[in-house]
Amino acid sequence: MNNSKTELTRLKKMVGSIEAKSLLSKCSAQHNGLNLEDKLDEFRRLLGKSDKDPLRIVSVGAGAWGSVFAALLQESYGGFREKFQIRIWRRPGRAVSRSTAEHLFEVINSREDVLRRLIRRCAYLKYVEARLGDRTLYADEILKDGFCLNMVDTPLCPLKVVTNLQEAAWDADIVVNGLPSTETRQVFEEISKYWKERITVPIIISLSKGIETALEPVPHIITPTKMIHQATGVPIENVLYLGGPNIAAEIYNKEYANARICGAEKWRKPLAKFLRQPHFIVWDNSDLVTHEVMGGLKNVYAIGAGMVAALTNESATSKSVYFAHCTSEMIFITHLLAEEPEKLAGPLLADTYVTLLKGRNAWYGQMLAKGEINRDMGDSISGKGMIQGVSAVGAFYQLLSQSSLSILHSEEKKPVAPVESCPILKTLYKILITREQSTQAILQALRDETLNDPRDRIEIAQSHAFYRPSLLDQP
């Protein structure tokens, strides 16, 4: 404890340029304040908010993207306290490991602005004690100080953290779904219990990427927005999906990025305007199905991309061959699910590219191929969170292997399950789910001499009546 006090005393004597930086930040906020406040007022009017009734937003789930999304809104609108409130919900009780606490201490001391902020909030001492092993930190505790457990190298602004789900969500005007798809239904079923007596209908923005598969009454997929609609009864026009080429830490660090918010026109256009920032451009799009399905598919194929990168020593040629084949499979699958799917171009293609290049699913594939992690560790990895591509591999394979969905094989001229036209998906299933093959199998799949030109798969999908409305549980 004496070491803790000595460290704190030393740091309290520090002087520097933080005050000047803070003043410049405030001046910048004042300069941009009129525009931001106008945007906030415009959106509040659209919701029918009275002068003394703040716009209430809650982010449900505290993964990297959910935390960054909440922090971006807090930094933009948090200064208008009488008009805007945002909080983030995460489960309590998740202990921070000693090694993570030690690393977190190093991050804090490498950032003078963060260090000074913690001292001023009387929050620094606990990090000293945790580093020395004198106390245990918890994930919800450090999130209040701006540290997401899945992204401790990127300190965020302080956040209002709530661990009681009812308190977090019962009166929210906008709910941001930052949960993995595997947890979305369960949590929103719980939330729906608190909404039974509410008069206004909330808006829900889902950031989740993944699907569920159901085989009854006919094989079909359930996307996160559909899960939320089913769990809560909120009209589907009030449930939207936001996705785009984004790496959470880079967006928070003001790297230029763009995204699309997809859904009904009633809310997607106003939300695109409200969410847009100078470094984070948000467009709107009506094709909810393709964007949400692609959001799940890109995580599937990102795992394979990581494997290929690791096994070929980052061979640009091998990675480009993989990219050609996996994108053709993605296009093939979306043509089964949508009559006229959005083309894999622009932000949709960019989202796929960045995920294959530098997402947690690609990292997972790399680590598996290098032997630094193994499949027995599961798909929730410390410091990374949920690897959503693993469950998505199983879900898409299960769906597309149903004989009732058979299509005509282009060469053999006989009915086959759609998955037979997706050799990479089949291989990933054998590596990750049944575990009957090693990661080397992904290279064998690429080097199979019987593989057709990826263009052939795309032309087949675009020229035949493959669309199956039943796959989305539609008549």
C-alpha positions in Angstrom: 0.0 0.0 0.0 2.9 2.4 0.7 4.1 1.8 -2.9 0.6 2.8 -4.1 0.6 6.0 -2.0 4.1 7.0 -3.2 3.1 6.5 -6.8 0.0 8.6 -6.4 1.8 11.4 -4.6 4.4 11.5 -7.4 1.8 11.7 -10.1 -0.2 14.4 -8.4 2.8 16.7 -8.8 2.9 16.3 -12.5 2.4 19.3 -14.6 2.3 19.6 -18.4 0.2 20.6 -21.3 -3.0 18.7 -20.4 -4.8 21.8 -19.3 -4.0 23.6 -22.6 -5.1 20.6 -24.6 -8.4 20.4 -22.6 -9.0 24.1 -23.3 -8.5 23.6 -27.0 -10.8 20.6 -26.9 -13.5 22.7 -25.2 -13.1 25.5 -27.8 -13.4 23.0 -30.6 -16.6 21.7 -29.0 -18.0 25.2 -28.8 -17.1 25.8 -32.4 -19.0 22.7 -33.5 -21.6 22.9 -30.8 -24.3 24.8 -32.9 -24.2 22.2 -35.6 -24.3 19.3 -33.1 -27.1 20.8 -31.1 -29.1 21.5 -34.2 -28.8 17.9 -35.2 -29.8 16.7 -31.7 -32.8 19.1 -31.6 -34.0 18.0 -35.0 -33.9 14.3 -34.0 -35.5 15.0 -30.6 -38.4 16.8 -32.4 -38.9 13.8 -34.7 -39.3 11.7 -31.6 -41.7 14.2 -30.0 -39.4 14.9 -27.0 -40.4 17.8 -24.8 -37.8 20.4 -23.6 -37.2 18.8 -20.2 -37.2 15.2 -21.5 -33.8 14.1 -22.7 -33.2 11.7 -25.5 -32.3 8.4 -23.8 -30.0 5.9 -25.5 -28.7 2.7 -24.1 -26.0 0.4 -25.6 -26.7 -3.2 -24.6 -23.5 -5.1 -24.5 -20.0 -3.8 -23.9 -17.8 -5.5 -26.6 -15.4 -3.4 -28.6 -17.8 -2.0 -31.2 -20.7 -1.5 -28.8 -18.4 0.4 -26.4 -16.9 2.5 -29.1 -20.3 3.3 -30.6 -21.5 4.5 -27.2 -18.3 6.5 -26.7 -18.7 8.3 -30.1 -22.2 9.4 -29.1 -21.1 10.5 -25.7 -18.3 12.6 -27.1 -20.6 14.2 -29.7 -23.7 14.9 -27.7 -22.8 14.2 -24.0 -22.2 17.9 -23.4 -25.9 18.7 -23.9 -26.9 17.1 -20.6 -30.4 18.3 -20.4 -31.2 17.0 -23.9 -29.2 13.8 -24.1 -28.3 10.8 -22.0 -26.4 7.7 -22.9 -25.5 4.7 -20.8 -24.1 1.2 -21.5 -25.2 -2.1 -20.0 -22.9 -5.0 -19.3 -23.2 -7.9 -16.9 -21.5 -7.5 -13.5 -19.0 -9.7 -11.9 -16.5 -10.2 -14.7 -13.0 -10.1 -13.0 -10.0 -8.6 -14.8 -7.0 -10.9 -14.7 -3.8 -9.9 -13.0 -1.9 -9.9 -16.4 -4.6 -7.7 -17.9 -4.4 -5.3 -14.9 -0.7 -5.1 -15.3 -1.0 -4.3 -19.0 -3.8 -1.8 -18.3 -1.5 0.0 -15.9 1.2 0.3 -18.6 -1.4 1.7 -21.0 -2.5 4.3 -18.4 1.0 5.5 -17.7 1.8 5.8 -21.4 -1.1 8.2 -21.9 -0.7 11.4 -20.0 -4.2 12.6 -20.7 -5.7 9.4 -19.4 -3.4 9.4 -16.4 -4.4 12.9 -15.4 -8.1 12.2 -15.9 -8.0 9.2 -13.6 -6.1 11.2 -10.9 -8.7 13.9 -11.1 -11.5 11.4 -10.8 -9.7 9.8 -7.8 -9.7 6.6 -9.8 -6.0 5.9 -10.3 -5.1 4.3 -7.0 -7.2 1.2 -7.7 -5.1 0.5 -10.9 -1.9 0.8 -8.9 -3.3 -1.7 -6.3 -4.5 -4.1 -9.0 -1.0 -4.0 -10.6 0.5 -4.9 -7.3 -2.0 -7.7 -6.7 -3.6 -5.9 -3.8 -7.1 -5.8 -5.3 -9.3 -7.2 -8.1 -10.7 -5.0 -10.9 -14.0 -5.8 -12.6 -15.0 -5.2 -16.2 -17.9 -2.9 -15.4 -15.7 -1.0 -13.0 -13.0 -0.2 -15.6 -15.6 0.5 -18.3 -16.8 3.5 -16.3 -13.2 4.9 -16.6 -13.3 4.2 -20.4 -11.6 0.8 -20.6 -13.3 -1.9 -22.6 -12.0 -5.3 -21.6 -11.8 -6.4 -25.2 -9.8 -3.4 -26.2 -7.7 -2.1 -23.3 -5.0 -0.6 -25.6 -7.5 2.0 -26.7 -8.8 4.1 -23.8 -12.3 5.6 -24.4 -14.0 8.5 -22.7 -15.7 7.8 -19.3 -19.1 6.1 -19.7 -22.2 5.8 -17.6 -22.3 2.0 -16.9 -25.4 0.2 -15.7 -25.4 -3.5 -14.6 -29.1 -3.8 -14.0 -30.8 -4.5 -17.4 -34.2 -3.1 -16.3 -32.7 0.1 -15.2 -30.7 0.4 -18.4 -33.5 -0.3 -20.9 -36.9 0.3 -19.6 -37.2 4.0 -20.7 -34.7 4.1 -23.6 -35.8 5.9 -26.7 -33.0 4.1 -28.7 -31.5 0.8 -27.8 -28.2 -0.2 -29.5 -27.6 -3.9 -29.7 -23.9 -4.5 -29.2 -24.4 -8.2 -28.2 -23.1 -11.2 -30.0 -25.8 -12.8 -32.1 -25.7 -15.8 -29.9 -26.9 -13.7 -26.9 -29.2 -11.3 -28.7 -32.5 -13.3 -28.4 -32.1 -14.1 -24.7 -31.3 -10.6 -23.6 -34.0 -8.9 -25.6 -36.6 -11.4 -24.4 -35.6 -10.2 -20.9 -35.9 -6.6 -22.0 -39.3 -7.1 -23.4 -40.6 -7.9 -19.9 -39.8 -4.3 -19.0 -41.6 -2.8 -22.0 -45.0 -4.3 -21.5 -46.5 -1.1 -20.1 -44.6 1.5 -22.1 -46.5 3.8 -24.5 -43.9 4.8 -27.0 -42.2 2.3 -29.3 -38.3 2.3 -29.0 -35.9 2.4 -32.0 -33.4 -0.4 -32.0 -30.1 -0.3 -33.9 -28.4 -3.7 -34.1 -24.6 -3.9 -34.6 -24.7 -7.6 -34.3 -23.3 -9.9 -37.0 -24.4 -13.5 -37.1 -27.5 -15.7 -37.7 -29.5 -18.5 -36.2 -30.8 -21.5 -38.2 -34.3 -23.0 -37.8 -35.4 -26.1 -39.6 -39.1 -26.0 -38.8 -41.6 -25.6 -40.3 -39.1 -25.1 -43.2 -35.4 -24.4 -43.2 -34.7 -20.7 -42.7 -32.4 -18.2 -41.1 -33.1 -15.7 -38.3 -31.0 -12.6 -38.4 -30.4 -10.5 -35.2 -33.0 -7.8 -36.3 -35.5 -10.6 -36.7 -34.5 -12.1 -33.3 -35.1 -8.7 -31.7 -38.5 -8.3 -33.5 -39.6 -11.8 -32.4 -38.4 -11.3 -28.8 -39.9 -7.9 -28.2 -42.7 -7.4 -30.6 -41.2 -4.1 -31.7 -42.3 -3.4 -35.3 -39.7 -4.4 -37.8 -39.7 -0.8 -39.2 -38.2 0.3 -35.9 -35.4 -2.3 -36.0 -32.4 -1.4 -38.1 -28.9 -2.7 -38.8 -25.7 -0.7 -38.9 -22.6 -2.1 -40.4 -19.6 -1.0 -42.5 -15.9 -1.3 -42.9 -14.9 -0.5 -39.4 -12.3 -1.6 -36.9 -13.6 -0.3 -33.5 -10.3 1.0 -32.1 -9.4 2.8 -35.4 -12.8 4.5 -35.6 -12.4 5.8 -32.0 -9.0 7.1 -32.9 -10.6 9.2 -35.7 -9.5 7.1 -38.6 -11.8 8.0 -41.5 -14.6 5.4 -41.9 -18.1 4.9 -43.3 -21.0 2.7 -42.5 -24.6 2.0 -43.7 -27.7 2.0 -41.6 -30.2 -0.3 -43.2 -34.0 -0.7 -42.7 -37.2 1.1 -43.2 -37.0 4.7 -44.6 -39.0 6.1 -41.7 -35.9 5.9 -39.4 -32.9 5.1 -41.4 -32.5 8.5 -43.0 -32.9 10.6 -39.8 -30.6 8.2 -38.0 -27.9 8.4 -40.7 -27.9 12.2 -40.3 -27.9 12.0 -36.5 -25.0 9.5 -36.3 -22.8 11.1 -39.0 -19.6 12.6 -37.8 -16.7 14.2 -39.7 -14.6 11.1 -39.5 -17.5 8.6 -39.5 -19.8 9.0 -42.5 -23.1 7.1 -42.3 -25.2 6.4 -45.4 -28.6 4.8 -45.5 -29.8 1.8 -47.5 -33.1 -0.2 -47.8 -31.6 -3.7 -48.2 -31.6 -4.9 -44.6 -31.4 -8.6 -45.6 -28.2 -8.5 -47.7 -26.3 -6.3 -45.4 -27.2 -8.3 -42.3 -26.5 -11.6 -44.0 -23.2 -10.3 -45.4 -22.4 -9.2 -41.9 -22.6 -12.8 -40.7 -20.9 -14.3 -43.8 -17.9 -12.0 -43.7 -17.0 -13.4 -40.2 -17.3 -16.9 -41.5 -14.8 -16.3 -44.3 -12.6 -14.1 -42.2 -11.6 -17.1 -40.2 -10.4 -18.9 -43.3 -8.6 -15.7 -44.5 -6.6 -15.7 -41.2 -5.7 -19.4 -41.7 -4.5 -18.8 -45.3 -2.4 -15.8 -44.2 -0.7 -17.7 -41.4 -0.1 -20.9 -43.5 1.3 -19.1 -46.5 3.5 -16.6 -44.6 1.2 -13.7 -45.6 1.4 -14.6 -49.3 -0.4 -11.9 -51.2 -1.1 -14.3 -54.1 -2.7 -16.9 -51.9 -4.8 -14.4 -50.0 -6.1 -12.9 -53.3 -7.0 -16.4 -54.6 -8.9 -17.0 -51.3 -10.6 -13.6 -51.6 -11.9 -14.4 -55.1 -13.4 -17.8 -54.0 -14.9 -16.6 -50.7 -16.6 -13.6 -52.2 -18.1 -15.7 -55.0 -19.5 -18.0 -52.3 -20.9 -15.0 -50.4 -22.6 -13.7 -53.6 -24.0 -17.2 -54.3 -25.5 -17.5 -50.8 -27.1 -14.0 -50.9 -28.8 -14.8 -54.2 -30.5 -17.7 -52.3 -31.7 -15.3 -49.7 -32.7 -12.1 -51.6 -34.4 -11.7 -55.0 -32.2 -8.8 -56.0 -29.5 -8.5 -53.4 -27.3 -5.4 -53.0 -24.1 -6.0 -55.1 -21.0 -6.9 -53.3 -19.4 -3.5 -54.0 -18.7 -0.2 -52.3 -19.1 -0.2 -48.5 -20.4 -3.8 -48.5 -17.3 -5.1 -50.3 -15.1 -2.8 -48.1 -16.7 -4.3 -44.9 -15.8 -7.8 -46.2 -12.3 -6.7 -47.1 -11.4 -5.0 -43.7 -12.8 -8.0 -41.8 -10.7 -10.5 -43.8 -7.7 -8.2 -43.3 -7.9 -7.2 -39.6 -10.8 -8.4 -37.7 -11.0 -10.6 -34.6 -12.3 -13.5 -36.7 -9.2 -13.3 -39.0 -7.0 -13.1 -35.9 -8.7 -16.3 -34.6 -8.0 -18.1 -37.9 -4.3 -17.0 -37.8 -3.9 -18.1 -34.2 -5.5 -21.5 -34.9 -3.2 -22.1 -37.9 -0.1 -21.0 -35.9 -1.1 -23.3 -33.0 -1.2 -20.5 -30.5 -4.8 -21.2 -29.6 -6.8 -24.4 -30.1 -10.5 -25.2 -30.7 -10.9 -26.6 -27.2 -10.6 -23.0 -25.9 -14.1 -22.3 -27.4 -15.2 -19.2 -29.3 -15.0 -16.7 -26.5 -11.4 -15.6 -26.2 -10.0 -13.5 -23.4 -9.1 -10.0 -24.6 -11.0 -10.5 -27.9 -14.5 -11.4 -26.9 -16.9 -13.6 -28.9 -15.6 -15.0 -32.2 -19.0 -14.9 -34.0 -17.7 -16.5 -37.1 -17.5 -19.9 -35.5 -21.2 -20.2 -34.7 -22.1 -18.7 -38.1 -20.1 -21.4 -39.9 -22.3 -24.0 -38.2 -25.5 -22.1 -38.9 -24.9 -21.4 -42.6 -23.7 -25.0 -43.2 -26.7 -26.5 -41.4 -29.0 -24.4 -43.5 -27.4 -24.9 -46.9 -27.0 -28.6 -46.5 -30.8 -29.2 -46.4 -31.8 -31.4 -49.3 -35.2 -29.6 -49.5 -33.3 -26.6 -50.8 -31.6 -28.5 -53.6 -30.4 -26.8 -56.7 -29.3 -28.2 -60.1 -25.6 -28.9 -60.2 -24.1 -27.0 -63.2 -22.0 -29.9 -64.5 -23.5 -33.1 -63.2 -27.1 -31.9 -63.9 -28.5 -33.4 -60.8 -30.0 -31.9 -57.6 -27.6 -31.1 -54.9 -27.7 -29.2 -51.6 -26.5 -25.6 -52.0 -23.6 -26.2 -49.7 -22.0 -28.4 -52.4 -21.4 -25.2 -54.4 -19.5 -23.7 -51.4 -16.3 -25.7 -50.9 -14.7 -23.2 -48.6 -17.7 -23.1 -46.3 -17.7 -27.0 -46.3 -14.0 -27.0 -45.4 -14.4 -24.5 -42.5 -17.2 -26.6 -41.1 -14.9 -29.7 -41.1 -12.1 -27.7 -39.4 -14.1 -25.8 -36.8 -17.3 -27.7 -36.1 -16.7 -31.5 -36.7 -12.9 -31.0 -36.3 -12.3 -33.8 -38.8 -9.7 -31.8 -40.6 -6.7 -29.6 -39.7 -6.3 -25.9 -40.7 -4.1 -27.2 -43.6 -7.3 -28.3 -45.3 -8.2 -24.7 -46.2 -5.1 -24.6 -48.6 -6.1 -28.0 -50.0 -9.5 -26.6 -50.8 -8.0 -23.7 -52.6 -5.6 -25.9 -54.6 -8.2 -28.4 -55.7 -7.8 -28.8 -59.4 -11.5 -29.4 -59.9 -12.4 -26.0 -58.6 -14.2 -23.9 -61.2 -13.5 -20.2 -61.9 -15.2 -18.2 -59.2 -17.0 -16.3 -61.9 -18.9 -19.4 -62.9 -20.4 -19.6 -59.4 -21.5 -16.0 -59.6 -23.0 -16.4 -63.1 -24.9 -19.4 -62.0 -26.3 -17.6 -59.0 -27.3 -14.5 -61.1 -28.8 -16.4 -64.1 -30.9 -19.0 -62.3 -34.0 -18.7 -60.2 -32.2 -19.6 -57.0 -34.1 -17.2 -54.7 -35.8 -19.0 -51.9 -38.2 -16.7 -49.9 -38.7 -19.5 -47.4 -35.1 -19.1 -46.2 -36.1 -15.9 -44.6 -39.3 -17.4 -43.2 -41.3 -15.6 -45.9 -44.2 -17.1 -47.9 
